[in-house]
């Protein structure tokens, strides 16, 4: 899986790690992650999570459920956990606490190696709580899914510790 040009969890590199406080963020600010999921990541996720749905293991089952797909379907939970990883690693980053994450049903399936773009946009900041709209699109810009999230970014004391420990 790649994000912003680097491999994400399970890949060879890591996401760019940041630690942004609420004061460093503003309404309208965006962050974009470009990623794809490998067949091996789908298999590992299904093994770890216990997801035995045939559409994630058998291309024929996936085609019967979603005519025209070329391969198995990436589990929504794998995509959602990746979004959570981006929130806690890159935007706002290390030290972020998740409050809510409300994903929408996928409008179309994602298959292994399909490039997707996930855009995070800050819609509100109030009392240290950051609200975001999250949009996922395919390589052509067609909507795939969306979500809303509320997070608490790290405070100044955590950021000071983080900066000291990441020298």
Backbone as a ProteinNet text record, in pm:
[ID]
protein_1_A
[PRIMARY]
XXXXXXXXXXXXXXXXXXXXXXXXXXXXXXXXXXXXXXXXXXXXXXXXXXXXXXXXXXXXXXXXXXXXXXXXXXXXXXXXXXXXXXXXXXXXXXXXXXXXXXXXXXXXXXXXXXXXXXXXXXXXXXXXXXXXXXXXXXXXXXXXXXXXXXXXXXXXXXXXXXXXXXX
[TERTIARY]
86.6	0	90.9	60.1	142.5	57.9	119.7	51.2	147.1	104.6	189.9	323.2	327.5	450	531	498.2	569	479.5	539.9	460	407.6	284.9	223.8	250.4	167.4	185.4	194.5	290.9	308.8	398.1	435.7	522.1	665	748	889.7	923.8	842.8	868.7	749	750.7	639.7	583.1	459.9	401.8	490.7	482.5	549.7	484.9	563.8	509.9	514.1	398.4	387.6	316.5	320	254.3	203	79.9	21.7	-82.6	-69.5	-167.4	-285.5	-394.5	-511.9	-476.6	-386.7	-347.2	-271.8	-217.1	-143	-234.5	-361.2	-455.9	-556	-619	-721.5	-830.9	-948.9	-1062.7	-1028	-1058.7	-1028.4	-897.1	-812.8	-685.1	-710.8	-630.7	-647.9	-517.9	-532.5	-420.5	-462.5	-374.1	-406.4	-312.8	-370.3	-291.5	-329.4	-230	-250.9	-206.6	-296.3	-262.8	-323.1	-273.6	-333.2	-304.5	-382.1	-369.2	-329.4	-235.5	-191.5	-281.1	-275.7	-350	-300.5	-170.3	-113.3	-167.9	-185	-241.1	-385.7	-461.3	-599.9	-600.4	-514.5	-507.6	-468	-366.4	-322.1	-430.4	-499	-606.8	-717	-757.2	-864.3	-823.4	-698.1	-649.9	-651.2	-600.5	-592.8	-731.5	-821.5	-953.7	-1053.9	-1022.3	-1117.4	-1224.2	-1206.6	-1302.3	-1289.3	-1391.9	-1388.7	-1484.9	-1527.8	-1617.9	-1549.5	-1616.5	-1557.6	-1520.5	-1588.1	-1554.5	-1414.4	-1356	-1220	-1116.3	-1164.1	-1072	-1082.2	-1198.2	-1225.2	-1275.7	-1198.7	-1242.3	-1378.9	-1411.2	-1540.9	-1654.7	-1636.2	-1737.3	-1751.8	-1639.8	-1643.9	-1720	-1696.6	-1765.5	-1914.9	-1952.7	-2095.5	-2165.3	-2096	-2153.4	-2145.8	-2034.4	-2008.6	-1967.9	-2064.6	-2031.3	-1932.4	-1831.6	-1733.6	-1606.2	-1602.2	-1476.3	-1373	-1248.5	-1142	-1072.9	-1101.4	-1029.2	-1114	-1054.7	-1122.3	-1145.3	-1228.9	-1260.8	-1182.6	-1120.9	-1049.9	-1153	-1133.5	-1229.6	-1239.1	-1361.9	-1381	-1306.9	-1299.7	-1228.8	-1080.7	-1020.8	-879.6	-862.8	-952.6	-946.9	-967.4	-1066.9	-1097.2	-981.4	-917.5	-804.8	-686.2	-673.5	-568.4	-595.9	-721.4	-758.9	-724.3	-757.2	-724.6	-573.3	-498.4	-352.4	-299.3	-358.8	-316.4	-347.7	-466.6	-502.9	-402.9	-360.4	-271.3	-123.7	-90.4	49.7	84.8	-1.4	33.3	-52	-180.7	-269.5	-386.5	-389.6	-290.9	-160.5	-165.1	-40.4	-29.2	94.4	127.3	61.4	1.5	-64.6	-211.6	-261.3	-402.1	-491	-600.6	-699	-825	-872.4	-994.1	-1116.4	-1212.9	-1339.2	-1447.5	-1468.5	-1569.2	-1516.5	-1564.1	-1534	-1659.1	-1724.3	-1850.8	-1835.1	-1800.2	-1784.1	-1918.3	-1921.4	-2037.5	-2015.4	-2121.9	-2112.2	-2030.1	-1949.1	-1870.3	-1963.3	-1940	-2020.9	-1979.7	-1853.8	-1803.4	-1688.9	-1669.4	-1563.6	-1424.1	-1330.1	-1188.5	-1121.8	-1041.3	-968.9	-821.9	-748.9	-604.6	-538.9	-445	-365.3	-442.2	-570.2	-643.1	-590.9	-542.9	-500.8	-622.4	-612.6	-717.3	-652.5	-731.4	-685.3	-780.3	-724	-803.9	-769.5	-872.7	-854.6	-922.8	-846.3	-895.2	-910.7	-1028	-1048.3	-1107	-1040.9	-1088.8	-1209.5	-1319.6	-1443.3	-1477.2	-1419.8	-1450.7	-1344.4	-1309.5	-1220.4	-1286.7	-1314.5	-1382.3	-1338.2	-1291.9	-1250	-1150.4	-1058.4	-955.4	-1000.2	-1125.2	-1176.1	-1178.8	-1120.6	-1112.6	-1208.8	-1296	-1389.4	-1340.5	-1353.5	-1305.4	-1406.3	-1406.4	-1470.1	-1358.8	-1384.7	-1285.9	-1349.3	-1281.9	-1333.1	-1232.9	-1286.7	-1202.6	-1248.5	-1152.2	-1183.4	-1089.8	-1134.4	-1046.8	-949	-863.4	-760.4	-818.2	-941.9	-1006.3	-1082.3	-1082.7	-1152.1	-1296.2	-1342.3	-1478.7	-1492.2	-1596.9	-1614.3	-1625.2	-1556.5	-1562.1	-1633.7	-1599.5	-1659.6	-1629.5	-1690.6	-1662.5	-1686.2	-1642.4	-1659.4	-1650.3	-1689	-1670.8	-1594.8	-1507.1	-1429.2	-1417.3	-1406.8	-1374.3	-1253.7	-1153.7	-1031.4	-986.9	-904.3	-838.7	-689.8	-636.4	-492.9	-412.7	-283.8	-201.1	-194.4	-167.1	-152.7	-6.8	19.8	154.9	257.4	218.7	312.6	351.7	255.4	286.6	375.4	343.5	424.3	568.5	587	722.8	797.7	731.8	794.9	827.1	730.9	747.3	867.4	877.2	988.5	1122.2	1125.7	1249	1286.6	1187.6	1216.5	1238.5	1209.8	1226.3	1339.5	1440.1	1555.5	1644.7
-114.7	0	120.4	218.9	338.1	458.1	551.9	675.4	790.2	886.6	1001.8	963.8	853.1	810.5	713	694.7	600.4	482.5	368.5	252	271.3	228.7	239.8	116.4	91.2	-25.7	-152.5	-234.3	-358.5	-339.7	-217.7	-191.4	-174.3	-124.4	-111.3	18	119.2	247	280.4	396	436.7	568.5	599.8	729.6	837.2	956.9	1070.1	1091.7	1084.6	1102.7	1250.3	1299.3	1437.3	1440	1555.4	1575.1	1718.9	1735.9	1869	1893.1	2003.9	2040.5	2110.1	2126.8	2196	2338.3	2403.7	2540.3	2546.3	2435.9	2430	2396.4	2367.9	2328.1	2440.1	2438.8	2539.2	2478.5	2535.5	2490.6	2508.7	2406.9	2408.1	2340.3	2318.3	2251.1	2107.9	2059.3	1923.6	1845.6	1715.9	1622.5	1512.1	1472.9	1370.5	1251.9	1133.8	1009.9	928.2	887.4	801.1	661.7	565.8	430.6	324.9	206.1	86.7	-27.2	-131.4	-245.9	-367.5	-443.5	-563.6	-682.4	-783.5	-907.2	-967.1	-959.9	-1011.5	-935.9	-804.5	-727.3	-767.3	-792.6	-838.4	-972	-1064.3	-1196.3	-1184.7	-1101.8	-1085.3	-1021.3	-920.1	-856.1	-957.5	-1034.3	-1132.6	-1237.7	-1279.8	-1377.5	-1317.6	-1196.7	-1130.1	-1101.5	-1052.7	-1010.3	-1124.7	-1237.3	-1348.4	-1332.3	-1237.3	-1213.9	-1325.3	-1408.3	-1521.3	-1502.5	-1380.5	-1351.3	-1389.9	-1469.6	-1521.7	-1411.1	-1296	-1190.8	-1134.3	-1161.8	-1116.8	-1225.2	-1346	-1458.5	-1518.1	-1506.1	-1576.6	-1478.3	-1457.7	-1363.5	-1398.7	-1528	-1567.2	-1522.5	-1536.1	-1489	-1337	-1267.3	-1122.1	-1081.5	-1152.7	-1120.8	-1150.2	-1253.5	-1284	-1175	-1118.4	-1012.1	-876.3	-853.3	-726.2	-755.8	-775.1	-807.4	-706.2	-759.7	-674.4	-650.4	-685.7	-665.3	-765.4	-727.3	-809.6	-900.3	-881.1	-957.8	-961	-1006.2	-1003.7	-858.3	-837.5	-703.6	-676.6	-559	-516.7	-495.8	-556	-536.3	-389.8	-344.3	-207.2	-181.4	-282.8	-267	-239.7	-295.5	-269	-122.9	-72.9	67.7	157.1	125.2	206.8	207.7	93.9	91.7	169.9	173.3	253.3	402.5	443	582.4	617.7	529.6	552.2	566.5	483.3	491.9	624.9	678.2	807.7	917.2	911.8	1012	1011	892.8	880.5	886.8	901.6	906.6	1034.3	1076.2	1185.9	1311.1	1294.8	1411.1	1391.3	1451.6	1541.1	1473.2	1343.1	1272.9	1213.9	1184.5	1116	1184.8	1106	1158.5	1189.3	1176.8	1205.5	1097.9	1140.8	1049.6	1053.2	938.4	931.3	933.8	1016.8	1021.5	946.5	984	916.6	899.1	794	769.2	706.5	776.7	729.9	713	591.6	569.5	548.9	585	561.7	428.7	368.8	247.4	277.1	181.6	197.8	203.2	298.9	313.1	214.7	172.9	74.7	0.2	-125.5	-202.9	-157.3	-180.3	-156.2	-293.6	-316.2	-442.6	-420.7	-527.7	-513.2	-441.8	-356.5	-278.4	-165.5	-143.8	-26.4	96.8	197.1	319.1	396.6	444.5	528.2	651.9	757.8	881.6	913.1	931	965.8	1109.2	1193.2	1334.7	1362.9	1419.9	1460.6	1612.6	1663.6	1808.1	1848.6	1943.1	1992.7	2082.4	2050.3	2126.8	2212.4	2177	2252.4	2222.9	2326	2310.9	2385.8	2312.4	2375.5	2306.3	2384.2	2334	2219.1	2231.6	2130	2005.8	2002	1887.8	1927.1	1842.4	1868	1773.8	1832.2	1753	1753.3	1637.9	1623.2	1550.9	1588.5	1509.7	1431.6	1304.9	1219.1	1164.4	1186.9	1140.3	1043.3	938.1	840.8	833.6	844	841.5	744.5	697.1	612.3	701.4	640.3	714.6	818.3	797.7	892.4	1001.9	997.4	1097.6	1063.9	944.1	902.1	866.5	913.9	883.5	732.7	687.8	547.9	537.5	626.7	625.2	758.6	778.5	897.7	864.6	954.8	935.6	1070.9	1073.4	1189.4	1140.4	1225.2	1188.2	1307.5	1276.5	1375.8	1321.9	1407.1	1367.8	1478.4	1439.7	1537.2	1529.5	1634.3	1634	1642.9	1614.7	1624.1	1768.3	1781	1914.6	1959.7	2081.7	2137.9	2058.1	2008.8	1931.4	1801.9	1733.5	1610.4	1642.8	1750.6	1786.8	1816.5	1886.1	1916.2	1786.3	1691.5	1561.6	1492.6	1494.9	1427.2	1484	1618.1	1681.3	1642.4	1635.2	1598.1	1453.5	1365.7	1223.6	1183.5	1274.4	1243.2	1323.1	1352.1	1425.8	1333.8
0	0	0	-79.2	-77.8	-40.4	25.5	65.1	44.2	-32.4	-55.9	-115.9	-189.4	-252.9	-169.4	-42.3	43.4	73.8	95.9	133.2	273.6	295.8	427.1	510.2	610.4	695.3	611.3	643.3	569.4	448.5	415.8	301.9	346.8	256.6	285.6	359.1	345.6	410.6	498.2	560.1	645.5	597.1	641.9	611.9	671.8	614	674.9	811	916.2	1050.4	1086.6	1130.2	1174.6	1308.6	1371.9	1500.8	1502.9	1451.2	1436.4	1545.1	1616.2	1718.2	1651.5	1725.2	1671	1627.9	1699.4	1664.6	1531.6	1487.8	1361.2	1243.6	1271.3	1168.2	1143.6	1025.2	996.2	910.1	923.7	843.7	695.9	617.1	474.6	440.9	540.5	517	472.6	378.2	327.3	335.4	330.7	323.2	227.2	140.1	40.9	54.1	47.5	48.6	-74.1	-148.6	-265	-224.9	-244	-202.5	-290.9	-272	-331.3	-234.7	-245.6	-156.7	-238.6	-189.1	-260.8	-224.1	-304.9	-276.3	-144.6	-121.6	3	124	114.1	224.7	251.5	144.6	160.6	234.7	193.5	257.3	403.7	433.1	572.4	657.6	604.5	678.7	709.1	609.2	630.1	732.8	727.3	825.3	965.7	979.2	1109.2	1166.8	1081.3	1128.8	1138.9	1075	1072.4	966	874.8	766.8	663.7	653.5	560.5	443.5	420.8	310.4	179.3	99.1	-24.7	-123.5	-119.7	-215.2	-192.8	-75.1	-45.7	-74.6	-111.7	-134	-273.6	-335.7	-460.5	-566.4	-674.7	-778.6	-838.3	-848.5	-903.5	-810.8	-682	-586.3	-596.7	-610.7	-623.5	-749.9	-861.4	-987.3	-978.8	-904.8	-889	-807.6	-712.5	-628	-696.3	-766.9	-835.9	-979.7	-1069.2	-1208.3	-1267.1	-1334.4	-1399.9	-1320.6	-1190.6	-1117.9	-1168.9	-1164.3	-1221.4	-1120.4	-991.6	-889.7	-762.6	-653.7	-524.6	-484.4	-383.4	-335.8	-206.8	-200.1	-78.9	31.2	149.3	258.5	302	325.7	373.7	503.8	589.1	716	697.1	592.2	563.3	523.5	441	400.9	523.5	605.3	723.3	822.7	843	936.4	880.2	748.8	687.8	707.6	692.9	719.4	864.1	956.2	1096.9	1115.9	1046.1	1053.8	1003.2	898.1	845.3	947	1007.9	1109.3	1225.1	1267.2	1382.2	1348.8	1221.3	1181.1	1106.3	1013.6	924.4	939.4	962.6	960.9	1053	1170.6	1228.7	1270.7	1298.2	1322.7	1461.5	1496.1	1620.8	1739.5	1825.8	1945.1	1925.3	1802.8	1774.8	1835.6	1895.1	1952.5	1866.6	1825.8	1746.1	1834.7	1801.2	1874.5	1798.9	1672	1590.3	1448.9	1384.6	1244.1	1186.3	1095.3	1038.3	887.5	843	699.2	630.6	504.7	419.1	346.1	299.9	219.2	93.4	52	-69.1	-190.3	-277.3	-398.3	-505.7	-501.8	-596.4	-529.8	-569.1	-505	-547.5	-457.2	-483.9	-488.4	-590.3	-605.1	-574	-542.4	-520.3	-638.3	-605.9	-700.3	-768.1	-733.7	-783.8	-710.9	-782.6	-713.1	-662	-539.9	-482.2	-419.5	-412	-351.2	-236	-117.7	-0.9	36.5	42.7	75.9	209.6	299.5	431.4	426.5	463.8	466.5	601.6	666.2	795	771.3	838.3	821.6	942.9	1059.1	1180.6	1285.4	1360.7	1476.2	1590.1	1697.3	1810.9	1939.1	2033.9	2164.9	2152.1	2058.4	2040.9	1965.7	1922.4	1845.5	1698.1	1615.6	1472.1	1400.7	1317.6	1237.5	1093	1028.7	891.7	804.9	677.6	573.4	505.7	480.8	416.4	289.8	177.4	48.9	-12.8	-72.4	-141.1	-285.4	-378.2	-520.9	-591.5	-709.1	-789.2	-866.2	-948.2	-1020.4	-1116.1	-1162.1	-1253.9	-1179.1	-1047.4	-967.9	-935.9	-974.2	-944.3	-796.5	-730.2	-587.5	-562.1	-459	-416.8	-282.8	-189.9	-57.4	10.3	125.8	205.3	351.4	436.6	580.5	648.8	774.2	860.1	982.9	1032.5	1150.5	1243.7	1372.5	1475.1	1550.5	1564.2	1633.5	1727.6	1824.1	1911.3	1879.4	1815.3	1786.8	1916.7	1908.9	2029.1	2080	2208.6	2266.7	2256.5	2301.1	2290.4	2370.2	2488.4	2570.1	2499.3	2439.5	2366	2246.3	2173.8	2057.5	2098.4	2211.3	2258.7	2286.5	2353.8	2378.4	2246.2	2153.5	2023.6	1947.7	1942.7	1872.2	1934	2066.3	2135.8	2106.6	2103.8	2085.9	1939.6	1845.4	1702.7	1637.9	1714.3	1660.2	1584.3
[MASK]
+++++++++++++++++++++++++++++++++++++++++++++++++++++++++++++++++++++++++++++++++++++++++++++++++++++++++++++++++++++++++++++++++++++++++++++++++++++++++++++++++++++++

